[in-house]
Amino acid sequence: MFMTSKRKRIALGGAVAAVTVGALVVVQNSFAATIPGTRAAAGCPDVRIIVTRASTEAPGTGIIGSLATAVTRASKQTVTTEATDYPALLNPYPPSVAAGTRALTRQLTDAATGCPDAKIVLMGYSQGAHVIGDVLAGTGRVNGFTRSDAIGENVADRVVAVVLMGDPRFVPGKPFNAGTSRTQGLFPRGADAALDAFADRTQSFCDTGDTFCASGRSVAVHLSYTRKYNRAASAFVLSKIGG
């Protein structure tokens, strides 16, 4: 997530590498970038992956884009990947989350209506995970953040898999949790914004000590998830999309 508050101020500087600028559309076995917003040459794909990057990352898919690439390479289906276009600012953080929630809501709605037969996969890292959760389940009552409702069921039902890494709204004890953390994140979800309805479609990776998803002290842990868990997360997504 990477955030600042009156109690804690953390700057990552160059800790997160810059990535490809702009929303990418990647077609299985070709990995060719096309004009943002366009579809694969053959029309609607079998699977649409929407990636929402972490705070401070350059526009594009960010570090979690490596998971989208792994799924695309392993899948036998036609897969496209696109990035959510939002500020991903560390400071101020809440307005960036609100902008991301609005942007992903539009993006997800367009994906569901534009390609009604395509399976949709959501992947988010840190602030991106926060945004995805707020789109799917709403914000609930959380101090300092703009209130928003969950996306409609007709759109949410099109999502077949969700991968969250380092989610600052992490709640321990959920059946979809992965990793080692048993402590809550900086902005844990309440019952009024729970992701329980998506439990069978979701994996949320958070490890002990993570500054943001586990309220710990380690940014290094926070940045380790794709390296540690991409294989497991890819297998999960592939199982949900049908290989």
MODA-V485194 format. One record per residue. D_CENTER is the distance of its C-alpha to the mean C-alpha in whole Angstrom. Layout:
d_center
D_CENTER
D_CENTER
//
This chain:
d_center
11
14
16
20
22
26
26
24
23
21
21
20
21
21
19
16
17
17
16
17
18
17
14
15
16
17
20
20
23
24
21
22
20
22
22
19
19
21
21
22
26
26
25
22
20
20
16
13
10
8
6
5
7
8
12
15
13
15
14
12
10
10
11
8
10
13
11
11
14
15
15
16
19
20
20
23
21
21
17
16
12
12
10
9
12
12
14
12
15
16
19
19
16
16
17
14
12
14
14
11
11
14
13
10
13
15
13
12
16
17
16
17
20
21
20
21
22
18
16
12
9
6
4
1
5
8
8
5
4
7
7
5
8
11
10
11
13
15
15
18
21
20
22
21
18
19
19
17
18
16
15
18
19
20
17
14
17
16
12
14
11
7
6
5
7
10
9
12
12
13
16
18
20
18
18
15
14
15
16
19
19
21
20
18
16
17
16
16
16
19
21
20
16
16
13
17
17
14
15
16
13
11
11
10
11
13
17
20
20
17
18
15
13
17
19
21
22
20
18
19
17
14
14
15
13
12
16
17
14
13
17
16
12
14
17
15
13
17
18
16
17
20
21
//
